[in-house]
Amino acid sequence: MPSQEKLKIKFGGKANTVNATTYLNSLSSFVTIAEEVNKNLNNQEKISINIQAHKPGSFEVFLELVTSAYDTVDVMFNTGVTNAGDLFKIITGVYTVRKFLSGKKPKKIDEVEAGINITNSKGNTITVNKNTYNIYNSNFSVIEALNNNFESLNNDSSVDSFEIYEKGNKPVFKSDKSDFGFLTDQELEEIQADEKYVTTRHSIRVFKVVFEKKYTWQFIHKGEKINAKILDEKFLKGIESGTERFGKGDILEVELEVLKKYDESLGAFINSKYSVKKVFNHIPRSSQGELNL
């Protein structure tokens, strides 16, 4: 069954008109971003965007975002996006990330359970879902569409704001004239942070136990030896009190945080530092049976 989401784009200003180039470039950019988001998610539905009749007053564009199933579906991929409303949130999320970064590299990227924490050059942090970040971080067409959108707005002296509203007239994105200049240009290589943190749940095997807090333990993780500090205070207190006893080859089920730093010579992120943020379970070597890591 087709799914739809009604939305509004508003060009703020004193006049009831807007320059044709600004209007066309902004709408064309929005359509490009919507289509690229839908395509990048391997969505099994096609998307169409319809313009509804203008209303008198400040210049507002009423749009209808419609998704409907293709006649044949070759790719079935669970992206967590099930309808036009979910798709709209990712589209507006892309605009939000652009404004948040304001053309500068993120200071830090941290992958968490809720999604992706992005810290900007000012030290402020927002959380976006992984689909939003991955599209903004890798799709050249989306980046170019945003560049074109805000360049047109910046060059039009009659427009003093650009806003997107969801149904019920609820604002979900707004940028003012003072923002446009910072939002006009960003390249994909400028989006990558110099470092990022990735936190996942893993089982790691104890290789060397170190009982002093300031030193790192040694573990076997995915067949490789790593050094990691244990930050779980409750677990450390158990060691100090003698309730936790360890031996080489024991297994810990943990929340493992990995600091990845970008290596320009390789063009890739390299694991730089490991930390055990929380210990969920301890399996002594004598109790492991046929466990394999």
N, C-alpha and C positions, 0 to 999 in steps of 0.2 A: 504494500500500500504506500502511495507517495507520502512523503513527509515534507512539511514546509515550516519556515520560520520567517515571520515578518520583521523587518528592520527599517531603520531610517538613517540616512546620512545627511548631516546638516552642515552647510557652509555658513558660518557666522559672519555677519557684517551688517552695515546699515542699509544696503540696497536690497531690493527684492530680486535682483538678477545676479548671475555669476558669469564670469568669462567662459566662453565656450571651450577654450583649450584646457582651462582648469577643470571644468566640469567633465569633459571627455577623458582627460588623463586620469582623474581621480576615480571615475567609475571603471575605466578600463583596468586600472591597477587593482581595484577591489575584485573585479571579475577574475583577473589573472591569479590573484592570491587564492580566491575560493576554489578555482579549478585545480591549482597546483596542490593545495591542501588535500582536496578530494583524491587526486591522482596519487599523491605520495602515501596516502593511507591504504592504498590498494583496495579502496572501497568498492563493494560490489554494486554500487548505485551510481547512476549518472546524475549530474547536477545541472540545473538551469536557473538563471537569475532573471526575473521579470521586473520591469519598472512599472509602478502604478502611477496613477494620475497625480500631478502636483497639486498641492493645496496652496491657497493664497497666503501671503505673509512672508516671513524670512525664507530664504531659499532652502527648501528641504526636498530630498529625494526619497521616495518610499519604494522599497525593494521587497521582493518576495524570493526567498531562497528555497528552491524546491529540489528534493532528491527523489529519484524513482529508479526502480530496478531496471537493469539492462535486460534485453531479450535473452541473451546467453551470458552466463557468468563463468569465466574460466578461473578466476582467482577468488578464493574464499579465505579471508585473512582476518583474524580477530584483532582489531585495533582499539576496541572499546568505543568506537564511534557508531552509533546505531541510528541516528536521525539527523535532520537538518539543524536542530537545536544544538546537538553536540558539535557538529561541524562548524556552526557559527561561533561557538566558544573558542575553537582553535583559531579560526580566522581572526577574531578580535584579539586573541592572545598574541598573535604575531605582531599586530600593531602595538600592543602594550609593551612587548619586549623591545621593539624599536625605540619607543619613547623612553623606556627605562634606561637603555644603554646610551641613548643620545649620541650615536655615532662613535662611541669609544669602546675599547675592548673590555669585556667583563674582567673583574679582578679575580673572581673565583667561581667555579662551577662545582656544585655539590649534588651528587645523585642521592636522593633520599626516598623513603617509602612513598611519600606523598607526590613525588615527581622530581623536578629539578630545581634546586635553589640556585639563583643567579645573583651574584654580588657585583654591583657596578663599581665604576671608578671612584665613586663617592663613599663607598662602603655600605650602601643600602642594599637590602636583599628582598627579592620576591620569589615566590614559588609558582612554577608553571608546570602543566602536565608534560610528560615526555614527548608526546606527539607534537605539541607546539614547539618545544625547544629543538627537536630533531629537524623539523621542517625549516625553522628559521636558521638553524645552524648549517644547513646543507643544500638548500634549494636556491640556485642562482636566480631563477625566474621570479621567485618571491622577493628576494633582496632588490632586484632591479625594479620590480613593480613598486615597492615602497619608496625607492629612490625617486622614481618618476612622479609618484603621487605628491610627495612633499616638496619636490623641486617646483612643480607647477603651483602649489599653494604658496610657496615662498615668493614666487615671482609675481603673484597677483596681489596688488595693493588693496583691492576691495574686500579680500577675505581676511578676517581676523581670527577665525577659529575653524576647526574641522572636528566634527563629532559623529559618533556612531551610537545609535540607540537600538535596543532590542524591543520586542513587543511590550506593550504597556508603557511605552515612552520612557523606559529606564536607560539612563546613559551608561554605556560600558567602555567608551573610549572618548577622550577629548584631548586635543592639542591646540595651543594658542599660537598666535603670530610669533611670539617670542621663541617658540619651540621649533618652528619650521626650519630655520637655518641649520640647527643641529641634527635634524632628521633627514636631511636631503641626500646624504651620501655615506654609504658604508659598504665595504667589500667583505666577501666571505672570510678572507684570511684575518680580518680585523675582529671577527666575532669570537674566534677561539680564545679562550682564556689561557694564560701562561701555565696555569695549574688547575686541577679539578680533583675533587674528592669523590670516590665511589664507595658506597657502603653496601655490603651484601652479607648474607648469612652463609657460613661455610663450616666444614669440619676440617680441622688442622691437627697434625700429629706433633706431639712434643718431641723436640730433638735435644734441647738443652734448657734446663730449669735455672732461672736466676731469681733469687729471693729478695734482692734489693730493688726497691721501686724505680730508682733512677736508671736501671739497666734494662736492656731488652732481652727477651727470651728468644730462643731459636725454635722454629717450627718447620715442618715439611708441608708445603701448600702446592697442590697440583704438581707434585713430583719435584719441586724445587725448594731449596733451603731459603727461608726468609727470617729476618730479624723483626720483632714486633714488641712494643711495650704493651703491657696489660693495663688498661685504664679503669677497669671495673673494680671500684673500691670495695664493694661487698665481697667479691671474690678474693681480693687481696687480704681482706681482714680474716677470711676463712683460712688462708694460708698461714697468717701470723698466729692464729689461735690453734693451729694444728688439726683443724677439722678437714682440711684438704691436703691430701698427700699425693705426690707425683712421682712418676718414673719415666724414663725415656721410652717413647713409643706409645704413651697415653694419648688419647684423642680428646680434643675440646671442640664442642659445637659452639661457635662464636658469631658475633656480629663484627665483621672485619672491615675496617676502613683503610682504603688505599689512596695515598696521595700520588697523583699522576702529574708529571711535569712535561711540558711540551719541549721537544728537542727539534730545533729549527733545521739542523743538519739532516735529520731523518724525516722530518715532516710528520712526526707521530708523537703520541704521548707515551712516556716511559714510566713504569712503576718506580716511585722514588722512596716511599716510606709506608710502613704498615703499622696499624694500631689495632689492638683488640679492645673494642669499646664495651662489649658485654659478653659474659660467658654464660651460656644457657645450660650446658651439660658437660660432665666430665666422665669419660669412659676409660677406666684403667685398662692397661694392655692385657691383663689376665682375663678380662671380661669381654674381649672384642670378638671372639669366635672367628667368623669368616669375613669380617668387615674389610672392605677395600677402599682406599682413597686414591 
